[in-house]
Amino acid sequence: MQKWESIKVLSNLAITSEYFLQVTLDKYGKVLSSDSGIGPVPSLFDHKEKPVHFSDCFLASDWSKYENQRIKAWKNSHQSFLVDLQKINHPNENTTLTKWEFFFISNDHGTCLGLGHPIEPLRPYNLGLGEFIDGTTNGNELVDILLENKLLGFWDFDPSTKTDYISSGLAQMLGYSEEEILRLKNISWQKHIHPDDYTSLFRDLALHFKTTGNLPFRKEFRIVSKGNLISWVIGYGKTTKWDEQGWPLKVQGLLIDITEKKKQEIWLREHHYFLRDLAFQQSHSLRARVANILGVLEILDIEPQSPESRKLLDILKTESKQLDEALKKSIKESVDQNKSWERGIGST
């Protein structure tokens, strides 16, 4: 993330979210601010100004890990650093593994603002992203997607200036080195959108603006890294700032990697079509053979037959017609099922 204003807005979103976490630490590990999910809940007997420290929020042994990453980032003139920390859950005192990106917000690189989220598939929180993206999900859709897939990072878009800002984790996923992230003032994730998905993505984004945010932005699309690696992602977004005329001033959201899920869907689709065509061909081939048998039986029917032969001939005709009707019914049911299945995958 390249701009302090963008970091502040994401920080505020984390405070209102039930999934994302936020904490600000000084260089001594004192907590300057946090959301309600970080640190112990003060009792009525606690002094108002009782300080909260790193060891109240995370395992004390993680402090050295945090400090090593902070100092390394500081010496290399990085604007942020990533670290995994064991968060203490109060009052139970059990822990949850969490992933954080800390941003330097003071000149001495001592005070850091951190945005984090759990990376274990546990639900000690009500994992519903709270007000982060109102109305973008049906039930726990976003929660399930986050638990089953990889969160790539955050993005921030200014529609008036067409300017992007993204988290360093997302920039690294797109193939940018740490030096490039430092050197470039802002990195656009939009220029990495697959050309075939660009038009439909911005049509959906325009619809989000047209409905003044009432229709949430949610889009599956492909993204292409600098090394031409193609990944499937879901982009969620919310306009967080509007002008007096109702024009969007700031849109923020996140990208989630769903590449493995899409690979499975594509595999299922390809095999579905193969099996559908195979079944179709075999069914019609069988009907053609039954039609040939019925034709022969009709010829035999006009020839003189003994009573026994006539009886056998009638049985063969009846059974053949019933087999033909069963094949027609099976083909019709298969066609109907295929249409239903294809409508289902078309809507995903």
Summary of the structure (lengths in Angstrom):
residues: 348
radius of gyration: 30.7
end to end distance: 31.2
largest distance: 111.8
contacts: 971
relative contact order: 0.09
helix: 45%
strand: 24%
